[in-house]
Amino acid sequence: MVQRFSKVVLITTIILMVGWLISIRGFTAYRDHFGTPLGPDFLQFYTGAKLFTEGRAQALYDFQVQIETQSSILHSSQEYLHPYIYPPLLAWLLQPLAYLDYRFAFAIWSVVGIVILWRVGRYFRFGLSLGWFPVFATFSYGQNSFLSLGVIGLIGWLWIEKRSSFWSGVAAGLLLYKPQLFVGLIPIFIILKEWRVLQGMAVSGLIYLLISFYLVPEQTAEYRLFVIERIPQLVSAPGFPVTQFFDTKGFFRLLFPQIDPWVQNLLFIGVMFFFLRLFWIWLKLIPIENRALRMAGVVLLLPWTNPYFLVYDWTLLLIAYGIIKNQRSTLKLGVGGGFKMIVSMWIVALLSCIVTSAMLERCGFAIQWAPIVLAYWTYRFFTKN
């Protein structure tokens, strides 16, 4: 069964990659066969960087300027905005790419992502990981989850192998380009009582803010207001791809489209504390010196401590899978249970967005199956091992 499944994944990988490369004409066109921009999510990073190179950084969070810039980048009218909603320091750092033609810049971005995936791939089977839809989506959409994967892998390497809690916390500061991931680690390491990790996070967080205020002071101040006032409205706006959200808030938003934001936040907090308590109880049952297994628990908790965790972010779960695979002799999950987990996660990641979109269109509400399946395996992992 395992060999058959591996063949299915390998065939899926080939179909996805070949089909995508044909659709985008081998990186030679600005749009794919369906008219979608090449690497649509990379477009937003490139747009932010482009505004810096053109001396228009004051308009970094002006959506009208963004969409006009994207039309210029693609050499054709772009009607749907791919908004740049990240901290300004990321756009500033990506300026070298913005001096290149968009197609070439996206090719470089893609190669860097694959290299990171390959380097972290010692935790799992690199070749087969390309057939997992979150990984393929990250690659084809030009998302930044490979960067997150690299940072989480670095945190794990420093914490597990080097036994350097402080420096693993410092490394966590690199996640501030995607603040929800950085913040999501804080309650987890509090429960772990890893105070040195938290000290490292505090130091790197302070350094990050000082650098950001020094290099891009106006945009840094504006981003704080942007996060508070505009991002909540953006993710609730009609047409926003909420079906790509594989998290608690997205689940309840799809199930109850008219849900009050306060209720949505309370449900998110409730689910988060439920899994944090499971994690706390589980820690008492495993050897304190087994940091590898604890790191698997940290990664499994990330989807539940983050308010926004998209299908691309599921790429991070590869680290948890790799550790669990290497630790299977000490776990009660067993080979059969582990195989069921892999198969169910692979299937639901591939089909959940499609099924959810169809149900939402027909019924006006939808059930996002991905977080349900992940919740089941997270619960089983913390209660059966």
N, C-alpha and C positions, 0 to 999 in steps of 0.2 A: 504493500500500500504506500509506503514512504517513497519508494522508487517511482511508482506511478504518479504520485503527487508531484514529485520533483520534475518529472517529464512534462506534466501539465503546466507547471510554473515556467519551465524553460521555454516551452512553445508559446505561452502567453507573452513572455518577455520578448521573444523574437517578433511576434505579430505586432505588439505595441510599438516597439522601437522602429521597425521597418515602416509600419504604417505612418507613424509620426514623421519620420524623416522624409518620406514621400510627400506627405501633406505640406511640410514646410519647404519643400524643394531643396532639401539639403542645406539649409541656412542661407539660401541665395535670395529669398524674397522677404519683404517686410511683413507680409501677411500669409497665413496658411491657406489651404484650399478652400476653407469655409469663410474666409474674410476676417478671421480673428487675428489680431496682431501677433507677430512672432514673439513667443515667450511673454504672454500678456502681463504676468505679474512682475517680470523683470522690467517691463516698460515703466512701471511706477518708480523703481529705483533709479533707472537711467534718467527719467524725467527730473527727479530731484537733483541729481548730480548735474544735469544739463543747465538747470537754472543757476547753479553756482558758477559754472564755467562761463555763462553768458552775462554774469554780473547782475542777475535778477533774483538773487537769493531772498530779497524782501518779499517776493511773491511765492515763496516755497509752499505755503499752505492755502494759496488762492486757487480754488478748483477751476475757475474760468481760465486762468493763465496756464494751469496744468494741461487742460484739454487742448488748448491752442498749441502748446508746445508739443504735445503728443501728435497732433496732426502734422506738424512740421517734421517731426522725427520720422514718421511713417510715410511722408510724402503723399499723403492723402487724408481726406477728412475723417477724423475720428470722432464719432458721435457719442460713444460710451466711455466715460472717464474711468481710468484705472488709477485711483487716487493714491498719491504719496502720503501716507499717514504715519510714517516712522520718525524717530528722532532726527534732528537736523545733522547731527554728527555723522550718521551713516551716509547721507547724501554727500557731505563734504569729503568723506574718505573715498567715495566711489568716483570722484571727479576724473581720475585717469581714464576710466572706461568711457566717460562722456565725450572725450576728445576723439574717440574712434567712431567709425560708422556703426550704427545700431546693430546690424547683423553680425559684424565681427565682435562687437562687445558682448553680445549674447552668447556667441560661440565660446569666448574666453570664460565667461561666467559659468557656462555649462561644464567646461573641462575642469575648472576649479572645483565645482560641486562633485563631479565624479571622482576626482582625486581624493577629496575628503571622505567620500563614501567608501572608497577602496581602502584608505588608511585606517578608518574605524572598522572596516569590514572584518578584522580579525576576530571580532566578537560574534560574527555570523557569516553565512555564506554569501559573499559579495555578488557572485553571478546570479544567484536566485533572488537576491533582494531587489534586483531591477524589475522583476516580474510582480512585485507587490505594488498595488495601485498607488498608495501614498508616495512611494519613491518615484514611480513613473510620473505622477502628477507634479511632484516637486521639480523634477528634471524638465519635463515638457512645458510647464507653466513658467519656469524660471524663478521659482520661489526661493526663499532663503533658508529653508529648513535644513539644507546640508551644512550651512554655517552653524546652526544650532546643534546639529548632530556632532560636528567637530568639537564644539565647546563642551557639550555634555560628555563626550568621550574624553576630552582633556581633563575635565573635573574628575571623572572616574579614575583615570590613569594616575593622577596626582594623589587622589584620596586612597585608592586601593593599593597600588603598587609602590608608590613613593612614600605613603603614609604621611603626606604633608597636608594636613588639614587647612592650615592658613593659606598656602598657595593654591589649593583647590578652590578656596573661597575667592581669592584674587582672580582666578581664572573665570569664576562665575560672573565677574563684572563685565566680561565680554558679551554677556547676554543682554546687556542694557540697550542694545540696538533693538531688542524686542522685549520691552520692560516686563510684560506679563510673565515671561519665563523666569526672569530674575526674581521677581516678587513671589512667584509660586514656589520657589525653593526655600524661602525664609521659614514658613511654618514647618516644613519637613525637617530642616536641620535644627530647628528649636526642639522638636520632639526627639530627635537623635541626640540632643544635648551636645552638639558639635559647635561649641562656642568659638573655637579657633576658626572654623569655616565661616561663621557669621562675622567674626572680626575681619577676616580677609575680604568678605563681601562688602562690609562697611567701608574699608579702605579703598577698594577698587571703585566702589560706587561714588565715593567722594572725589577720587581722582578723575573719574569719568565726567562728573558734573563740572569740575574746575576746568578741565580741558574744553568741554563743550561751551561753557560760558566765556572762555578765553577766545576760542576760535570763531564761534558763531553765537555771540551773546543775544542778539535780537531774536533770532530764530529759536533759541533755547527757551527764552522767556515766552515766546508765542506758543511753543509746543505745549507748555504746561496748560495754557488755556484751551488749546486745541483738544487735548485729551479729555479735559473736563467737560467742555461745552459741545464739541462737534462730533467726536468719535461715537458717543452713545447714539446720537441722532443718525449718524451715517449707517451704522449696522442695523438700525431699525427702519431705514428708508426702504420704500418699495423698490423691488428689483435688485436689492443687495443679495448676493449669493449665499443666503443663510443655509441652504442645503449642503454647503461645504463645511459647516460647523459640526464638529464631532464632539461637542462638549455639553455640559449640563444646561447652560443657558440656551444654547441653540436647540437642544432637545425640547425644552419646554416652550420655546418660542414657536417651534414647528407644530407641536401638539396643541397649543393654545395660542393661535396667532394674535389674539387681542389681549394677551396677558399683560398685566400691569408691570412695569419695570421693577417696582419695589418687590412685588411678589416673586418675580423672576430671580432677583438678587437673593432673596431669602431662601429660595429653593436651592440655588447654587451654593450658598453658605451651608445649608443643611446637609447637602450631599458631600461637600468638602469635609465637614467635621465628622461625618459618618466614616469616611475612608481614613481620615487621620486617626480616628480612635482605633479602627481595625489595625492600622499600622503600628500604633503605640502598644497594643496588646501583643501583636506578632513579634515585636522587638524583644519582648521578655522571654520568648520561647526559642530564639536562635542564638548561637554563640556570638558574643560581642566582638570577637576577633574576626568574624566572617564579614569583612567589609564589602566583598563582592556581592554577596546575597543582599546586603542592605542597600547597595547601589541599585540593584534590580528593583527593590521596593521603592526607592526614591523616584526612579523613572516611571514606574507604574502609577505613582501618585500624581505626577505632573499634570495629566489631563484633568484631574479632579480639583487641583488647586489653582487652575488657570481659568479666568472668565471667558477667554477666547482660545479655543484649541481646534484648529482646522484639520482637514484631512491630510494636509501636507505635514502637519506637526506629528502625525502618527509615525513618521519616519523615525522619530526619537525612540519609539518602542523597540526598534531593532536592537538597541543596547540591552534592554531588559531581556529580550528573547535570547540574545547571545549568552548573557550571564546565566540565565535559567538553564540553557542547554548545557553549559559547562558544569553547572552545579547539580545536574539531574540525579547524580548518585546520592545526594544528601536530601533530596526532596521526595515528598510523598505523591507528587503529581504523577510520577511514573511516565514511562514511554508512551503508553496509550493515551493518557490524559494530555501529555505534551503535544502529541500528534493532533488530537482533537482541537486543542487550543490553536495550533498553527493553522489548521485547515479552516476553522470557523472564522478566525481573524482575517485570513486571506480572502475568503469569499465575501464577508460582510464589507470589507474595505473596497472591494471591487464593485459591488452592486448597490451599496447603501445610498450613494448620491443619486443614482439613476432611479431607484425605487422611490426614494423620497420625493424627487422632483415630479414623478408621474402621479403619486398620491396627492401631493400638494395641489397640482393642477386640476385634478378631478374632484377632490373632496374639500379643498380649502384648508385642510390641515394634514399633517403627516407624522409618521413615526420614523424617527431616525434610528435604525437598528444598530449602527456601529457602536454608539456609547452603551447600549444595553448589553451587547456581547462583551465589550471591554469591561463593563461593570461586573458581569458574571465571573470572568476570569480573574479580575483583580480581587474580588471577594473570595473566590476559591483559593487563590494563591495565599492570601493572608490568613485564611482560616484552616487550610488543610496541610500547611507546611510548617 
